[in-house]
Amino acid sequence: MTELRNPAALQQMRDAFDRQGVMRTLGVSVADVQPGRVTLVLPFRADLTQHHGFLHAGVVTTAMDSAAGFAAFTLMDADAEVLTAEFKASFLNPARGDSFRMVGEVLKSGRTLTFCEARAYAVTDGGETLIATLTATMMSVRNPALRRE
């Protein structure tokens, strides 16, 4: 589904992303936003690696979770926010690259639950390598106390 239920959804997604301290701390930025699809980018930083020098799995999953969650958010009703209900990540290759690209996509958008996938790619001069995948269930939350205007 790529039809917007909320005409302001794409701008609201960007505004919500900008309020996320963790994305700012990690240096993640929004590369592209489409209905049901969000692409985030992260430059390599040595301080975000694990003991082998690869980007830490926690950093990879955090960015993939946000890509999937914000993809879900773009298709939600105007009065809804999004929270992750569950996810599963699989790591296919070591996370080594000059930068990383995380793409979140909606598989099925519902009123309460939205099912998403995300993929993480390591980017080098030689191209891109798929390093991880994530499947997630996002929950629509209609609680004004969660909103920050």
Backbone as a ProteinNet text record, in pm:
[ID]
protein_1_A
[PRIMARY]
MTELRNPAALQQMRDAFDRQGVMRTLGVSVADVQPGRVTLVLPFRADLTQHHGFLHAGVVTTAMDSAAGFAAFTLMDADAEVLTAEFKASFLNPARGDSFRMVGEVLKSGRTLTFCEARAYAVTDGGETLIATLTATMMSVRNPALRRE
[TERTIARY]
84.3	0	88.6	63	141.6	52.3	-71.6	-163.8	-159.9	-141.6	-135.9	-275.1	-287.5	-412.1	-409.4	-290.2	-269.4	-184.8	-241	-165.5	-36.9	-30.6	87.2	186.8	164.2	242.4	392	431.5	574.3	648.4	589	652.5	649.8	539.7	532.7	635.1	660.9	763.3	899.4	930.9	1060.3	1071.8	964.4	966.1	988.4	921	937.7	1079.7	1132.9	1270.3	1367.2	1347.3	1436.6	1432.5	1324.8	1314.6	1383.4	1428.1	1490.5	1635.9	1661.9	1798.3	1894.1	1848	1937.5	1985.6	1899.2	1942.7	2047.5	2027.2	2124.6	2256.8	2250	2370.7	2449.4	2379	2445.3	2489.9	2436.4	2470.8	2389.5	2273.3	2184.7	2104.5	2088.3	2006.6	1910.2	1808.5	1707.9	1758.9	1765.7	1806.5	1686.3	1577.9	1460.5	1338.3	1225.3	1096.9	993.8	928	815.9	705.7	583.4	478.7	515	528.7	559.7	704.3	793.1	936	1021.9	1117.8	1210.2	1352.5	1441.9	1583.5	1663.1	1743.4	1830.2	1975.2	2063.6	2206.1	2285.7	2396.6	2484.8	2628.9	2709.4	2851.3	2922.6	3026.8	3105.9	3168.1	3164.9	3232.7	3296.9	3424.6	3497.8	3440.5	3382.5	3328.2	3195.6	3144.1	3021.4	3048.9	3175.1	3211.9	3217.9	3218.1	3242.3	3390.8	3431.9	3573.8	3648.7	3577.9	3644.6	3652.6	3598.7	3601.4	3482	3383.1	3260.9	3160.5	3073.8	2965.8	2888.4	2861.4	2798.4	2657.3	2620.2	2487.9	2376.8	2399.5	2299.2	2273.9	2378.4	2364.6	2289.2	2324.8	2258.4	2109.2	2075.4	1933.7	1858.7	1923.2	1857.9	1818.8	1909.2	1880.1	1776.4	1784.5	1683.8	1546.5	1540.5	1413.8	1352.4	1433.4	1381.7	1335.8	1410.6	1369.6	1234.4	1218.3	1091.4	979.1	1006.1	903.8	857.1	951.3	911.6	843.8	878.3	804.7	658.5	638.1	502.1	430.1	500.2	441.1	386.3	453.4	408.4	270.9	226	96.5	-10.5	19.5	-77.2	-174.3	-284.5	-383.3	-321	-383.7	-331.4	-323.1	-407.9	-408.3	-321.9	-241	-164.4	-15.2	46.9	191.8	232	360.7	406.5	501.5	488	581.2	612.3	733.5	771.4	710.8	640.7	586.2	685.2	752.7	854	936.4	1058.2	1137.2	1235.5	1279.2	1380.9	1483.3	1608.7	1716.6	1803.1	1850	1943.7	2063.6	2183.4	2306.9	2371.4	2389.8	2433	2580.7	2634.3	2774.6	2826.7	2957.2	3013	2978	2950.1	2911.3	3036	3099	3216.1	3192.8	3213	3191.2	3226	3219.2	3243.1	3120.2	3004.1	2877.2	2777.8	2659.3	2556.8	2422.9	2344.9	2213.7	2111	2009.5	1903.3	1772.8	1706.2	1581.8	1470.1	1369.8	1252.7	1134.2	1059.9	943.6	826.2	708.2	585.6	542	512.8	457.4	304.9	248.3	104	76.3	-2.5	-38.1	-181.1	-198.6	-332.9	-361.5	-482.9	-521.7	-443.5	-418.5	-348.4	-207	-190	-59.4	-13.4	115.7	177	298	309.6	418.4	521	647.6	754.5	875.6	958.8	1091.2	1190.8	1313.3	1421.5	1545.2	1626.6	1753.3	1862.9	1978.7	2094.9	2202.6	2260.1	2365.3	2491.2	2605.2	2734.1	2771.1	2809.2	2841.4	2991.5	3055.1	3197.5	3212.7	3336	3361.5	3323.8	3329.5	3300.1	3152.3	3066.9	2923.3	2862.6	2757.5	2685.3	2679.7	2683.7	2670.1	2558.4	2463.8	2357.8	2419.9	2403.7	2464.6	2363.5	2238.5	2140	1998.8	1907.2	1765.4	1690.2	1572.9	1490.3	1345.6	1269.4	1124.6	1067.2	962	909.8	759.2	700.5	560	555.4	490.6	475.9	331.3	315.7	184.8	144.8	23.6	-31.8	-80.9	-40.8	-78.7	-153.5	-270.2	-349.8	-361.9	-253.1	-244.7	-187.4	-271.5	-223.5	-108.4	-98.1	9.2	146.2	152.4	279.3	326	235.1	267.8	347.9	440.3	517.4	495.8	430.4	400.6	518.7
-117.7	0	123.7	213.7	337.2	460.4	444.9	556.7	621.7	752.4	824.6	839.4	810.8	837	977	1032.4	1163.5	1245.4	1348.8	1426.8	1490.3	1511.8	1573.7	1470.8	1342.7	1234.4	1244	1277.5	1277.4	1385.9	1504	1610.4	1576.8	1519.7	1480.5	1372.6	1282	1179.9	1244.9	1340.3	1409.7	1486	1549.7	1623.7	1529.4	1414.6	1316.1	1260.9	1234.3	1185.4	1286.1	1412.9	1517.2	1527.3	1479.5	1482.2	1362.1	1264.8	1144.6	1171.5	1180.8	1203.5	1093	968.7	857.5	865.1	906.9	919	1029.6	1138.9	1249.4	1202.8	1129.5	1078.9	985.7	899.8	804.8	869.1	985.8	1051.9	1003.9	945	895.5	1011.9	1012.6	1116.1	1051.8	1128	1082.3	1111.1	1007.1	1023.8	1036.9	964	966.7	922.1	983.7	946	937.1	823	799.8	734.4	738.3	666.8	518.7	473.7	333.7	293.6	390.2	357.9	473.3	440.7	540	486.9	573.5	538.3	630	568.4	640.6	611.9	704.2	683.6	713.6	642	654.6	645.6	749.7	738.7	646.5	579	495	582.4	532.4	598	490.4	503.4	403.7	389.3	496.1	487.8	410.5	365.6	286.4	140.5	98.8	-37.6	-130.8	-259.7	-360.2	-396	-498.4	-528.1	-575	-612.3	-650.4	-533.6	-419.6	-303.1	-290.1	-380.2	-371.2	-281.8	-216.3	-140.9	-234.7	-191.6	-276.1	-315.7	-440.9	-492.1	-408.4	-357.6	-273.6	-144.7	-89.8	31.9	-0.7	-112.1	-154.4	-175.8	-249.9	-277.5	-151.8	-62.2	63.1	142.1	152.9	228.7	156	22.7	-50.7	-40.1	-47.1	-32.4	104	208.2	342.1	353.1	295.5	300.2	230.7	114.4	42.1	117	165.6	237	363.9	439.5	561.8	532.8	422.3	382.2	354.8	285.3	259.3	389.5	480.5	608.6	685.6	676.5	752.5	708.7	589.7	539.1	536.8	593.2	591.2	707.8	691.2	797.7	920.1	1035.1	1161	1161.4	1085.7	1086.8	976.7	910	794.6	824.6	759.8	754.5	609	580.6	443.7	398.9	274.1	209.8	70.8	24.8	-110.2	-210.7	-310.3	-418	-534.8	-563.7	-669.5	-657.7	-713.9	-728	-842.7	-890.3	-994.3	-949.8	-952.8	-913.2	-1033.5	-1036.4	-1138.6	-1067.5	-1113.6	-1050.6	-1141.8	-1090.2	-1169.9	-1154.3	-1036	-1005.4	-909.5	-904.8	-808.1	-664.7	-581.5	-442.7	-356.4	-366.6	-283.3	-208.3	-76.5	6.7	150.7	234	377	444.6	390.7	438.6	323.7	347.6	243.9	304.4	224.1	267.7	169	220.4	138	174.6	74.7	97.1	22.6	96.4	36.2	44.4	-66.1	-70.5	-139.2	-87.9	-146.4	-261	-374.6	-489.1	-484.5	-452.4	-441.6	-340.2	-241	-136.5	-156.3	-167.2	-180.9	-68.2	-64.7	41.9	30.8	-91.5	-111.2	-164.6	-264.6	-325.1	-302.6	-275.3	-259.9	-351.3	-426.8	-522.1	-464.9	-467.2	-401.2	-491.4	-453.6	-511.8	-397.2	-425.4	-328.7	-405.5	-338.1	-394.8	-293.1	-343.2	-257	-295	-192.6	-211.9	-138.6	-203.5	-137.6	-78.1	48.3	119	145	105.1	131.4	181.7	215.3	256.8	147.7	23.5	-89	-120.9	-50.2	-75	-96	-175	-200.9	-350.2	-384.1	-521.3	-527.6	-618.7	-639.3	-700	-632.4	-682.6	-735.5	-688.3	-732.2	-709.4	-790.5	-772.7	-769.6	-711	-701.5	-714.8	-793.6	-795.4	-738.7	-659.2	-590.8	-575.4	-572	-536.9	-405	-307.6	-175.4	-158.3	-92.2	-73.4	73	95.6	230.4	265.1	380.9	424.3	556.1	560.6	683.1	734.1	792.8	842.2	983.1	1083.7	1221.4	1252.4	1175.9	1200.3	1169.7	1085.9	1053	1160.6	1244.6	1343.9	1458.2	1503.2	1623.8	1719.8	1824.7	1923.9	2015.7
0	0	0	-90.6	-94.4	-93.7	-52.2	-47.9	90.9	92.6	219.1	279.4	407.5	480.4	538.5	548.9	608.8	511.4	451.4	352.6	407.6	537.7	600.1	651.8	621.6	682.3	654.8	532.6	500.3	578	588.8	667.7	816.4	864.7	1005.9	1037.8	941.7	962.1	977.7	890.6	899.8	1032	1074.8	1201.8	1319.4	1317.5	1425.1	1425.2	1307.6	1297.7	1359.9	1330.3	1382.9	1534.7	1597	1744	1809.1	1730.9	1787.3	1823.4	1951.1	1997.2	1956.9	1955.3	1922.9	1778.1	1687.5	1547.7	1533.2	1604.1	1604.1	1664.2	1775.8	1841.4	1748.9	1676.4	1586.3	1454.9	1423.4	1297.6	1179.5	1205.7	1100.3	1043.6	912	848	748.5	712.5	616.9	476.4	393.4	253.6	162.1	193.5	106.7	185.4	153.6	214.4	103.2	96.8	5.2	87.9	42.3	116.3	130.9	255	281.3	265.2	244.1	224.7	275.3	361	415.9	403.6	355.4	345.1	436.8	523.3	615.9	580.1	611.1	587	713.7	724.8	840.2	792.8	813.2	778.5	877.7	831.1	921.1	1029.2	1152.6	1265.3	1350.8	1376.9	1455.9	1596	1650.8	1786.4	1792.4	1678.7	1676.5	1640.6	1649.4	1611.2	1731.1	1699.5	1802	1798.9	1873.3	1893.7	1768.7	1660.8	1535.8	1437.2	1476.2	1388.6	1295.8	1307.6	1227.8	1299.9	1223	1284.1	1376.1	1496.7	1597.3	1555.1	1581.9	1546.5	1609.8	1728.9	1794	1717.8	1660.6	1579.7	1450.7	1388.2	1264.5	1290	1395.6	1422.3	1463.3	1535.9	1573.6	1449.6	1353.5	1231.5	1145.2	1135.4	1057.7	1121.7	1254	1325.9	1296.7	1298.2	1268.7	1123.8	1030.7	889.7	871.8	933.1	922.4	993.5	1112	1188.6	1120.1	1066.2	997.8	864.6	798.1	678.7	716	828	876	908.8	973.2	1014.2	894.1	779.1	662	613	650.6	603.8	711.9	828.5	938.4	930.5	1003.1	1014.1	1080.4	1060.8	1113.7	1265.9	1333.9	1480.7	1541.1	1459.8	1507.8	1518	1612.4	1628.7	1609.8	1606.3	1583	1693.5	1733.5	1826.2	1771.4	1794.4	1753.4	1850.1	1796.8	1879.8	1886.7	1773.9	1773.3	1646.3	1652.8	1531.1	1544.4	1428	1420.7	1317.7	1356.4	1265.7	1232.2	1108.4	1063.6	1002.3	1037.2	989.8	886.9	765.7	652.4	619.4	647.3	618.9	725.5	746.9	841.1	798.6	895.7	870.2	857.5	740.4	714.7	584.2	591.7	474.4	506.4	404.7	423.6	482.1	446.8	501.5	492.8	545.8	551.3	510.6	439.1	392.7	445.7	515.8	570	500	443.5	370.2	441.3	485.9	549	455.2	446.3	357.4	426.2	398.1	450.4	360.2	423.1	350.9	353.7	471.2	488.6	597.7	563.3	658.6	704.3	834.5	891.5	988.4	1038.7	1132.6	1262.6	1310.1	1437.1	1417	1331.4	1309	1165.5	1152.2	1021.2	1016.3	907.9	891.8	795	837.3	762	746.9	652	636.9	626	665.4	644.6	601.4	523.6	477.6	504.4	546.6	569.4	469.2	407.6	307.9	351.6	336.5	353.7	218	217.9	94.2	90.1	-22	-45.2	-188.3	-224.9	-363.1	-462.7	-418.4	-505.9	-517.7	-446.2	-453	-316.1	-313.3	-189.3	-160.8	-32.3	12.7	114.6	94.6	192.8	317.8	431	554.6	654.4	647.8	746.6	695.5	747.8	720.1	851.9	848.2	968.4	925.9	998.8	983.4	1112.5	1099.6	1217.9	1211.7	1328.5	1344.4	1418.6	1356.1	1415.8	1462.1	1575.2	1634.7	1625	1579.5	1576.4	1716.9	1766.6	1900.6	1888.3	1946.7	1944.6	2087.8	2134.1	2271.8	2268.6	2288.3	2280.6	2378.3	2487	2584.3	2524.4	2418.9	2356.2	2258.5	2214.9	2112.3	2168.9	2086.8	2118.7	2003.5	2030.5	1925.2	1905
[MASK]
+++++++++++++++++++++++++++++++++++++++++++++++++++++++++++++++++++++++++++++++++++++++++++++++++++++++++++++++++++++++++++++++++++++++++++++++++++++

